[in-house]
């Protein structure tokens, strides 16, 4: 038998609280719960007393035989082997091996307080605790995590640092001090008020200690955020605090339904193994562990191994069916971190795309709207956007934007030209110009822009793009002077012209570039006060004279005050 740390007990490893059902629950209802939460079985309780347990296999067999309306008490196992919170790991392993049991309920004083699964046991076999030193964080960040942990402990909760912050700590130079701009924490505790939740309560407690921070609450998802903007110690920092929760997608690309759950279930709902890591900030359930256990790393799914092998690995096969933005996240993390998408994960991506599930738009699909826009923003504003777009195209993932969107040579050329135009100061962010170029290739571009919830001016710009391109394309060849080109282009905003230029011919692009960089900067040598000083009287003619001076300057007929005054004398002589 492999060596088991004798200090390990059921109390430390159990998932708590336990999701249970009642004896009168129907087979059909139990089947839905097993699907929703991914469990292999469910304990059955009557009041506070455990009366049985039912496995996924037994439920599915009963449903297969037409017994969906039968209560689960008819198929449950009533002779249930249980353990106590202080049952050692060696005894737990022996029970599971002897009786071929996949799960053991934990009973304390007659009440069900937790459950230990075979996975819990396997994870502990010859596995030394993985520790991560928070001392590598800059002092202000250590302080705020310590305060949050103390507040959680005072309420009887467990608190974990999760996700990207843990990943980035593991990837950082071991000798470098680490600062963070985005911190995710999870509270593994439950508050009686379901619409507030433990995460929200902890965020409120933290904001009370840091009153200069701003608090945002998202009750639907049981989360809250505490934000600092240009703080002297913390800089710009976003701390998101959530109650440990599980998710269920009613259909592909929907918003998930969320419920309170355990830290393990919370990590399992995440996208990739490298983001499903948690660092314990509070003390564990037992006091027998060493003091440094409060910095124990929870790695249920092999995230550390995947960091070492530089792989992006998804947590479950249907992940991309449920949320197509994870395809974009997989590519973004792979390119940003210099990782590879693990072959099985890439196969899941290609299967999800080939299935065509993203093309059914008869229901709300938030994952293909604001969430997809957010992922596109992250990608297109990054220095690595070209590599990411190429990888998305290789996966045929651009169909998530529109079924007919393909990255051909012409579109790639347009994107690169739009990227060069970033040197010009547009009123929209650079990533949005790239996105507009990307979707401008689609016939119903305005509808796609609306689906992605782009600003209204972008939707209008894309809706009228064809007629604008046609107007400029027809009239530009007839312009022989710079002033004529300026007069043609001036009615259009710079964002529209940037879009037209990226998509246009070389001569059109050159004209628009000169318009931006040269002709818009040209000013006539004389202004209104100069005209009055010369002796002209203000009136309707003033505006015409100034316009004519600017045209002549653009066309090279005027180069200084002297030639400007001479031009006026010839065209607008004083009486």
Secondary structure as a PSIPRED ss2 file (coil, helix, strand):
# PSIPRED VFORMAT (PSIPRED V4.0)

   1 X C   1.000  0.000  0.000
   2 X C   1.000  0.000  0.000
   3 X C   1.000  0.000  0.000
   4 X C   1.000  0.000  0.000
   5 X C   1.000  0.000  0.000
   6 X C   1.000  0.000  0.000
   7 X C   1.000  0.000  0.000
   8 X C   1.000  0.000  0.000
   9 X E   0.000  0.000  1.000
  10 X H   0.000  1.000  0.000
  11 X H   0.000  1.000  0.000
  12 X H   0.000  1.000  0.000
  13 X H   0.000  1.000  0.000
  14 X C   1.000  0.000  0.000
  15 X E   0.000  0.000  1.000
  16 X C   1.000  0.000  0.000
  17 X C   1.000  0.000  0.000
  18 X C   1.000  0.000  0.000
  19 X C   1.000  0.000  0.000
  20 X E   0.000  0.000  1.000
  21 X E   0.000  0.000  1.000
  22 X C   1.000  0.000  0.000
  23 X C   1.000  0.000  0.000
  24 X C   1.000  0.000  0.000
  25 X C   1.000  0.000  0.000
  26 X E   0.000  0.000  1.000
  27 X H   0.000  1.000  0.000
  28 X H   0.000  1.000  0.000
  29 X H   0.000  1.000  0.000
  30 X H   0.000  1.000  0.000
  31 X H   0.000  1.000  0.000
  32 X H   0.000  1.000  0.000
  33 X H   0.000  1.000  0.000
  34 X H   0.000  1.000  0.000
  35 X H   0.000  1.000  0.000
  36 X H   0.000  1.000  0.000
  37 X H   0.000  1.000  0.000
  38 X C   1.000  0.000  0.000
  39 X C   1.000  0.000  0.000
  40 X C   1.000  0.000  0.000
  41 X E   0.000  0.000  1.000
  42 X E   0.000  0.000  1.000
  43 X E   0.000  0.000  1.000
  44 X E   0.000  0.000  1.000
  45 X E   0.000  0.000  1.000
  46 X E   0.000  0.000  1.000
  47 X C   1.000  0.000  0.000
  48 X C   1.000  0.000  0.000
  49 X E   0.000  0.000  1.000
  50 X E   0.000  0.000  1.000
  51 X E   0.000  0.000  1.000
  52 X E   0.000  0.000  1.000
  53 X E   0.000  0.000  1.000
  54 X E   0.000  0.000  1.000
  55 X E   0.000  0.000  1.000
  56 X H   0.000  1.000  0.000
  57 X H   0.000  1.000  0.000
  58 X H   0.000  1.000  0.000
  59 X H   0.000  1.000  0.000
  60 X H   0.000  1.000  0.000
  61 X H   0.000  1.000  0.000
  62 X H   0.000  1.000  0.000
  63 X H   0.000  1.000  0.000
  64 X H   0.000  1.000  0.000
  65 X C   1.000  0.000  0.000
  66 X C   1.000  0.000  0.000
  67 X C   1.000  0.000  0.000
  68 X C   1.000  0.000  0.000
  69 X C   1.000  0.000  0.000
  70 X C   1.000  0.000  0.000
  71 X E   0.000  0.000  1.000
  72 X H   0.000  1.000  0.000
  73 X H   0.000  1.000  0.000
  74 X H   0.000  1.000  0.000
  75 X C   1.000  0.000  0.000
  76 X C   1.000  0.000  0.000
  77 X E   0.000  0.000  1.000
  78 X C   1.000  0.000  0.000
  79 X C   1.000  0.000  0.000
  80 X C   1.000  0.000  0.000
  81 X C   1.000  0.000  0.000
  82 X E   0.000  0.000  1.000
  83 X E   0.000  0.000  1.000
  84 X C   1.000  0.000  0.000
  85 X C   1.000  0.000  0.000
  86 X C   1.000  0.000  0.000
  87 X C   1.000  0.000  0.000
  88 X E   0.000  0.000  1.000
  89 X H   0.000  1.000  0.000
  90 X H   0.000  1.000  0.000
  91 X H   0.000  1.000  0.000
  92 X H   0.000  1.000  0.000
  93 X H   0.000  1.000  0.000
  94 X H   0.000  1.000  0.000
  95 X H   0.000  1.000  0.000
  96 X H   0.000  1.000  0.000
  97 X H   0.000  1.000  0.000
  98 X H   0.000  1.000  0.000
  99 X H   0.000  1.000  0.000
 100 X C   1.000  0.000  0.000
 101 X C   1.000  0.000  0.000
 102 X C   1.000  0.000  0.000
 103 X E   0.000  0.000  1.000
 104 X E   0.000  0.000  1.000
 105 X E   0.000  0.000  1.000
 106 X E   0.000  0.000  1.000
 107 X E   0.000  0.000  1.000
 108 X E   0.000  0.000  1.000
 109 X C   1.000  0.000  0.000
 110 X C   1.000  0.000  0.000
 111 X E   0.000  0.000  1.000
 112 X E   0.000  0.000  1.000
 113 X E   0.000  0.000  1.000
 114 X E   0.000  0.000  1.000
 115 X E   0.000  0.000  1.000
 116 X E   0.000  0.000  1.000
 117 X E   0.000  0.000  1.000
 118 X H   0.000  1.000  0.000
 119 X H   0.000  1.000  0.000
 120 X H   0.000  1.000  0.000
 121 X H   0.000  1.000  0.000
 122 X H   0.000  1.000  0.000
 123 X H   0.000  1.000  0.000
 124 X H   0.000  1.000  0.000
 125 X C   1.000  0.000  0.000
 126 X C   1.000  0.000  0.000
 127 X C   1.000  0.000  0.000
 128 X C   1.000  0.000  0.000
 129 X C   1.000  0.000  0.000
 130 X C   1.000  0.000  0.000
 131 X E   0.000  0.000  1.000
 132 X C   1.000  0.000  0.000
 133 X C   1.000  0.000  0.000
 134 X H   0.000  1.000  0.000
 135 X H   0.000  1.000  0.000
 136 X H   0.000  1.000  0.000
 137 X E   0.000  0.000  1.000
 138 X C   1.000  0.000  0.000
 139 X H   0.000  1.000  0.000
 140 X H   0.000  1.000  0.000
 141 X H   0.000  1.000  0.000
 142 X H   0.000  1.000  0.000
 143 X H   0.000  1.000  0.000
 144 X H   0.000  1.000  0.000
 145 X H   0.000  1.000  0.000
 146 X H   0.000  1.000  0.000
 147 X H   0.000  1.000  0.000
 148 X H   0.000  1.000  0.000
 149 X H   0.000  1.000  0.000
 150 X H   0.000  1.000  0.000
 151 X H   0.000  1.000  0.000
 152 X H   0.000  1.000  0.000
 153 X H   0.000  1.000  0.000
 154 X H   0.000  1.000  0.000
 155 X C   1.000  0.000  0.000
 156 X C   1.000  0.000  0.000
 157 X C   1.000  0.000  0.000
 158 X E   0.000  0.000  1.000
 159 X E   0.000  0.000  1.000
 160 X E   0.000  0.000  1.000
 161 X E   0.000  0.000  1.000
 162 X E   0.000  0.000  1.000
 163 X C   1.000  0.000  0.000
 164 X H   0.000  1.000  0.000
 165 X H   0.000  1.000  0.000
 166 X H   0.000  1.000  0.000
 167 X H   0.000  1.000  0.000
 168 X H   0.000  1.000  0.000
 169 X H   0.000  1.000  0.000
 170 X H   0.000  1.000  0.000
 171 X H   0.000  1.000  0.000
 172 X C   1.000  0.000  0.000
 173 X C   1.000  0.000  0.000
 174 X C   1.000  0.000  0.000
 175 X C   1.000  0.000  0.000
 176 X C   1.000  0.000  0.000
 177 X C   1.000  0.000  0.000
 178 X E   0.000  0.000  1.000
 179 X C   1.000  0.000  0.000
 180 X C   1.000  0.000  0.000
 181 X C   1.000  0.000  0.000
 182 X E   0.000  0.000  1.000
 183 X E   0.000  0.000  1.000
 184 X E   0.000  0.000  1.000
 185 X E   0.000  0.000  1.000
 186 X E   0.000  0.000  1.000
 187 X E   0.000  0.000  1.000
 188 X E   0.000  0.000  1.000
 189 X C   1.000  0.000  0.000
 190 X C   1.000  0.000  0.000
 191 X C   1.000  0.000  0.000
 192 X C   1.000  0.000  0.000
 193 X C   1.000  0.000  0.000
 194 X C   1.000  0.000  0.000
 195 X C   1.000  0.000  0.000
 196 X C   1.000  0.000  0.000
 197 X H   0.000  1.000  0.000
 198 X H   0.000  1.000  0.000
 199 X H   0.000  1.000  0.000
 200 X H   0.000  1.000  0.000
 201 X H   0.000  1.000  0.000
 202 X H   0.000  1.000  0.000
 203 X H   0.000  1.000  0.000
 204 X H   0.000  1.000  0.000
 205 X H   0.000  1.000  0.000
 206 X H   0.000  1.000  0.000
 207 X H   0.000  1.000  0.000
 208 X H   0.000  1.000  0.000
 209 X H   0.000  1.000  0.000
 210 X C   1.000  0.000  0.000
 211 X C   1.000  0.000  0.000
 212 X C   1.000  0.000  0.000
 213 X C   1.000  0.000  0.000
 214 X E   0.000  0.000  1.000
 215 X E   0.000  0.000  1.000
 216 X E   0.000  0.000  1.000
 217 X E   0.000  0.000  1.000
 218 X E   0.000  0.000  1.000
 219 X H   0.000  1.000  0.000
 220 X H   0.000  1.000  0.000
 221 X H   0.000  1.000  0.000
 222 X C   1.000  0.000  0.000
 223 X E   0.000  0.000  1.000
 224 X E   0.000  0.000  1.000
 225 X E   0.000  0.000  1.000
 226 X E   0.000  0.000  1.000
 227 X E   0.000  0.000  1.000
 228 X E   0.000  0.000  1.000
 229 X E   0.000  0.000  1.000
 230 X E   0.000  0.000  1.000
 231 X E   0.000  0.000  1.000
 232 X C   1.000  0.000  0.000
 233 X C   1.000  0.000  0.000
 234 X C   1.000  0.000  0.000
 235 X E   0.000  0.000  1.000
 236 X E   0.000  0.000  1.000
 237 X E   0.000  0.000  1.000
 238 X E   0.000  0.000  1.000
 239 X E   0.000  0.000  1.000
 240 X E   0.000  0.000  1.000
 241 X E   0.000  0.000  1.000
 242 X E   0.000  0.000  1.000
 243 X E   0.000  0.000  1.000
 244 X C   1.000  0.000  0.000
 245 X E   0.000  0.000  1.000
 246 X E   0.000  0.000  1.000
 247 X E   0.000  0.000  1.000
 248 X E   0.000  0.000  1.000
 249 X C   1.000  0.000  0.000
 250 X C   1.000  0.000  0.000
 251 X C   1.000  0.000  0.000
 252 X C   1.000  0.000  0.000
 253 X C   1.000  0.000  0.000
 254 X C   1.000  0.000  0.000
 255 X C   1.000  0.000  0.000
 256 X C   1.000  0.000  0.000
 257 X E   0.000  0.000  1.000
 258 X E   0.000  0.000  1.000
 259 X E   0.000  0.000  1.000
 260 X E   0.000  0.000  1.000
 261 X C   1.000  0.000  0.000
 262 X C   1.000  0.000  0.000
 263 X H   0.000  1.000  0.000
 264 X H   0.000  1.000  0.000
 265 X H   0.000  1.000  0.000
 266 X H   0.000  1.000  0.000
 267 X H   0.000  1.000  0.000
 268 X H   0.000  1.000  0.000
 269 X C   1.000  0.000  0.000
 270 X C   1.000  0.000  0.000
 271 X C   1.000  0.000  0.000
 272 X E   0.000  0.000  1.000
 273 X H   0.000  1.000  0.000
 274 X H   0.000  1.000  0.000
 275 X H   0.000  1.000  0.000
 276 X C   1.000  0.000  0.000
 277 X C   1.000  0.000  0.000
 278 X E   0.000  0.000  1.000
 279 X E   0.000  0.000  1.000
 280 X E   0.000  0.000  1.000
 281 X C   1.000  0.000  0.000
 282 X C   1.000  0.000  0.000
 283 X C   1.000  0.000  0.000
 284 X C   1.000  0.000  0.000
 285 X C   1.000  0.000  0.000
 286 X C   1.000  0.000  0.000
 287 X C   1.000  0.000  0.000
 288 X C   1.000  0.000  0.000
 289 X C   1.000  0.000  0.000
 290 X C   1.000  0.000  0.000
 291 X H   0.000  1.000  0.000
 292 X H   0.000  1.000  0.000
 293 X H   0.000  1.000  0.000
 294 X H   0.000  1.000  0.000
 295 X H   0.000  1.000  0.000
 296 X E   0.000  0.000  1.000
 297 X E   0.000  0.000  1.000
 298 X E   0.000  0.000  1.000
 299 X C   1.000  0.000  0.000
 300 X C   1.000  0.000  0.000
 301 X C   1.000  0.000  0.000
 302 X C   1.000  0.000  0.000
 303 X H   0.000  1.000  0.000
 304 X H   0.000  1.000  0.000
 305 X H   0.000  1.000  0.000
 306 X H   0.000  1.000  0.000
 307 X H   0.000  1.000  0.000
 308 X H   0.000  1.000  0.000
 309 X H   0.000  1.000  0.000
 310 X C   1.000  0.000  0.000
 311 X E   0.000  0.000  1.000
 312 X E   0.000  0.000  1.000
 313 X C   1.000  0.000  0.000
 314 X E   0.000  0.000  1.000
 315 X C   1.000  0.000  0.000
 316 X C   1.000  0.000  0.000
 317 X C   1.000  0.000  0.000
 318 X C   1.000  0.000  0.000
 319 X H   0.000  1.000  0.000
 320 X H   0.000  1.000  0.000
 321 X H   0.000  1.000  0.000
 322 X H   0.000  1.000  0.000
 323 X C   1.000  0.000  0.000
 324 X C   1.000  0.000  0.000
 325 X H   0.000  1.000  0.000
 326 X H   0.000  1.000  0.000
 327 X H   0.000  1.000  0.000
 328 X H   0.000  1.000  0.000
 329 X H   0.000  1.000  0.000
 330 X H   0.000  1.000  0.000
 331 X H   0.000  1.000  0.000
 332 X H   0.000  1.000  0.000
 333 X H   0.000  1.000  0.000
 334 X H   0.000  1.000  0.000
 335 X H   0.000  1.000  0.000
 336 X H   0.000  1.000  0.000
 337 X H   0.000  1.000  0.000
 338 X C   1.000  0.000  0.000
 339 X C   1.000  0.000  0.000
 340 X E   0.000  0.000  1.000
 341 X E   0.000  0.000  1.000
 342 X C   1.000  0.000  0.000
 343 X H   0.000  1.000  0.000
 344 X H   0.000  1.000  0.000
 345 X H   0.000  1.000  0.000
 346 X H   0.000  1.000  0.000
 347 X H   0.000  1.000  0.000
 348 X H   0.000  1.000  0.000
 349 X H   0.000  1.000  0.000
 350 X H   0.000  1.000  0.000
 351 X H   0.000  1.000  0.000
 352 X H   0.000  1.000  0.000
 353 X H   0.000  1.000  0.000
 354 X H   0.000  1.000  0.000
 355 X H   0.000  1.000  0.000
 356 X C   1.000  0.000  0.000
 357 X H   0.000  1.000  0.000
 358 X H   0.000  1.000  0.000
 359 X H   0.000  1.000  0.000
 360 X C   1.000  0.000  0.000
 361 X C   1.000  0.000  0.000
 362 X C   1.000  0.000  0.000
 363 X C   1.000  0.000  0.000
 364 X C   1.000  0.000  0.000
 365 X C   1.000  0.000  0.000
 366 X H   0.000  1.000  0.000
 367 X H   0.000  1.000  0.000
 368 X H   0.000  1.000  0.000
 369 X C   1.000  0.000  0.000
 370 X H   0.000  1.000  0.000
 371 X H   0.000  1.000  0.000
 372 X H   0.000  1.000  0.000
 373 X H   0.000  1.000  0.000
 374 X H   0.000  1.000  0.000
 375 X H   0.000  1.000  0.000
 376 X H   0.000  1.000  0.000
 377 X H   0.000  1.000  0.000
 378 X H   0.000  1.000  0.000
 379 X H   0.000  1.000  0.000
 380 X H   0.000  1.000  0.000
 381 X C   1.000  0.000  0.000
 382 X C   1.000  0.000  0.000
 383 X C   1.000  0.000  0.000
 384 X C   1.000  0.000  0.000
 385 X H   0.000  1.000  0.000
 386 X H   0.000  1.000  0.000
 387 X H   0.000  1.000  0.000
 388 X H   0.000  1.000  0.000
 389 X H   0.000  1.000  0.000
 390 X H   0.000  1.000  0.000
 391 X H   0.000  1.000  0.000
 392 X H   0.000  1.000  0.000
 393 X H   0.000  1.000  0.000
 394 X H   0.000  1.000  0.000
 395 X C   1.000  0.000  0.000
 396 X C   1.000  0.000  0.000
 397 X H   0.000  1.000  0.000
 398 X H   0.000  1.000  0.000
 399 X H   0.000  1.000  0.000
 400 X H   0.000  1.000  0.000
 401 X C   1.000  0.000  0.000
 402 X C   1.000  0.000  0.000
 403 X C   1.000  0.000  0.000
 404 X C   1.000  0.000  0.000
 405 X C   1.000  0.000  0.000
 406 X C   1.000  0.000  0.000
 407 X C   1.000  0.000  0.000
 408 X C   1.000  0.000  0.000
 409 X H   0.000  1.000  0.000
 410 X H   0.000  1.000  0.000
 411 X H   0.000  1.000  0.000
 412 X H   0.000  1.000  0.000
 413 X H   0.000  1.000  0.000
 414 X H   0.000  1.000  0.000
 415 X H   0.000  1.000  0.000
 416 X H   0.000  1.000  0.000
 417 X H   0.000  1.000  0.000
 418 X H   0.000  1.000  0.000
 419 X H   0.000  1.000  0.000
 420 X H   0.000  1.000  0.000
 421 X H   0.000  1.000  0.000
 422 X H   0.000  1.000  0.000
 423 X H   0.000  1.000  0.000
 424 X C   1.000  0.000  0.000
 425 X C   1.000  0.000  0.000
 426 X C   1.000  0.000  0.000
 427 X C   1.000  0.000  0.000
 428 X C   1.000  0.000  0.000
 429 X C   1.000  0.000  0.000
 430 X H   0.000  1.000  0.000
 431 X H   0.000  1.000  0.000
 432 X H   0.000  1.000  0.000
 433 X H   0.000  1.000  0.000
 434 X H   0.000  1.000  0.000
 435 X H   0.000  1.000  0.000
 436 X H   0.000  1.000  0.000
 437 X H   0.000  1.000  0.000
 438 X H   0.000  1.000  0.000
 439 X H   0.000  1.000  0.000
 440 X C   1.000  0.000  0.000
 441 X C   1.000  0.000  0.000
 442 X C   1.000  0.000  0.000
 443 X C   1.000  0.000  0.000
 444 X C   1.000  0.000  0.000
 445 X H   0.000  1.000  0.000
 446 X H   0.000  1.000  0.000
 447 X H   0.000  1.000  0.000
 448 X H   0.000  1.000  0.000
 449 X H   0.000  1.000  0.000
 450 X H   0.000  1.000  0.000
 451 X H   0.000  1.000  0.000
 452 X C   1.000  0.000  0.000
 453 X C   1.000  0.000  0.000
 454 X C   1.000  0.000  0.000
 455 X C   1.000  0.000  0.000
 456 X H   0.000  1.000  0.000
 457 X H   0.000  1.000  0.000
 458 X H   0.000  1.000  0.000
 459 X H   0.000  1.000  0.000
 460 X H   0.000  1.000  0.000
 461 X H   0.000  1.000  0.000
 462 X H   0.000  1.000  0.000
 463 X H   0.000  1.000  0.000
 464 X C   1.000  0.000  0.000
 465 X H   0.000  1.000  0.000
 466 X H   0.000  1.000  0.000
 467 X H   0.000  1.000  0.000
 468 X H   0.000  1.000  0.000
 469 X H   0.000  1.000  0.000
 470 X H   0.000  1.000  0.000
 471 X H   0.000  1.000  0.000
 472 X H   0.000  1.000  0.000
 473 X H   0.000  1.000  0.000
 474 X H   0.000  1.000  0.000
 475 X H   0.000  1.000  0.000
 476 X H   0.000  1.000  0.000
 477 X C   1.000  0.000  0.000
 478 X C   1.000  0.000  0.000
 479 X C   1.000  0.000  0.000
 480 X C   1.000  0.000  0.000
 481 X C   1.000  0.000  0.000
 482 X H   0.000  1.000  0.000
 483 X H   0.000  1.000  0.000
 484 X H   0.000  1.000  0.000
 485 X H   0.000  1.000  0.000
 486 X H   0.000  1.000  0.000
 487 X H   0.000  1.000  0.000
 488 X H   0.000  1.000  0.000
 489 X H   0.000  1.000  0.000
 490 X C   1.000  0.000  0.000
 491 X C   1.000  0.000  0.000
 492 X C   1.000  0.000  0.000
 493 X C   1.000  0.000  0.000
 494 X H   0.000  1.000  0.000
 495 X H   0.000  1.000  0.000
 496 X H   0.000  1.000  0.000
 497 X H   0.000  1.000  0.000
 498 X H   0.000  1.000  0.000
 499 X H   0.000  1.000  0.000
 500 X H   0.000  1.000  0.000
 501 X H   0.000  1.000  0.000
 502 X H   0.000  1.000  0.000
 503 X H   0.000  1.000  0.000
 504 X C   1.000  0.000  0.000
 505 X C   1.000  0.000  0.000
 506 X H   0.000  1.000  0.000
 507 X H   0.000  1.000  0.000
 508 X H   0.000  1.000  0.000
 509 X H   0.000  1.000  0.000
 510 X H   0.000  1.000  0.000
 511 X H   0.000  1.000  0.000
 512 X H   0.000  1.000  0.000
 513 X H   0.000  1.000  0.000
 514 X H   0.000  1.000  0.000
 515 X H   0.000  1.000  0.000
 516 X H   0.000  1.000  0.000
 517 X H   0.000  1.000  0.000
 518 X C   1.000  0.000  0.000
 519 X H   0.000  1.000  0.000
 520 X H   0.000  1.000  0.000
 521 X H   0.000  1.000  0.000
 522 X C   1.000  0.000  0.000
 523 X C   1.000  0.000  0.000
 524 X C   1.000  0.000  0.000
 525 X C   1.000  0.000  0.000
 526 X C   1.000  0.000  0.000
 527 X C   1.000  0.000  0.000
 528 X H   0.000  1.000  0.000
 529 X H   0.000  1.000  0.000
 530 X H   0.000  1.000  0.000
 531 X H   0.000  1.000  0.000
 532 X H   0.000  1.000  0.000
 533 X H   0.000  1.000  0.000
 534 X H   0.000  1.000  0.000
 535 X C   1.000  0.000  0.000
 536 X C   1.000  0.000  0.000
 537 X C   1.000  0.000  0.000
 538 X C   1.000  0.000  0.000
 539 X C   1.000  0.000  0.000
 540 X H   0.000  1.000  0.000
 541 X H   0.000  1.000  0.000
 542 X H   0.000  1.000  0.000
 543 X H   0.000  1.000  0.000
 544 X H   0.000  1.000  0.000
 545 X H   0.000  1.000  0.000
 546 X H   0.000  1.000  0.000
 547 X H   0.000  1.000  0.000
 548 X H   0.000  1.000  0.000
 549 X H   0.000  1.000  0.000
 550 X H   0.000  1.000  0.000
 551 X H   0.000  1.000  0.000
 552 X H   0.000  1.000  0.000
 553 X H   0.000  1.000  0.000
 554 X H   0.000  1.000  0.000
 555 X C   1.000  0.000  0.000
 556 X C   1.000  0.000  0.000
 557 X C   1.000  0.000  0.000
 558 X C   1.000  0.000  0.000
 559 X C   1.000  0.000  0.000
 560 X C   1.000  0.000  0.000
 561 X H   0.000  1.000  0.000
 562 X H   0.000  1.000  0.000
 563 X H   0.000  1.000  0.000
 564 X H   0.000  1.000  0.000
 565 X H   0.000  1.000  0.000
 566 X H   0.000  1.000  0.000
 567 X H   0.000  1.000  0.000
 568 X H   0.000  1.000  0.000
 569 X H   0.000  1.000  0.000
 570 X H   0.000  1.000  0.000
 571 X H   0.000  1.000  0.000
 572 X C   1.000  0.000  0.000
 573 X C   1.000  0.000  0.000
 574 X C   1.000  0.000  0.000
 575 X C   1.000  0.000  0.000
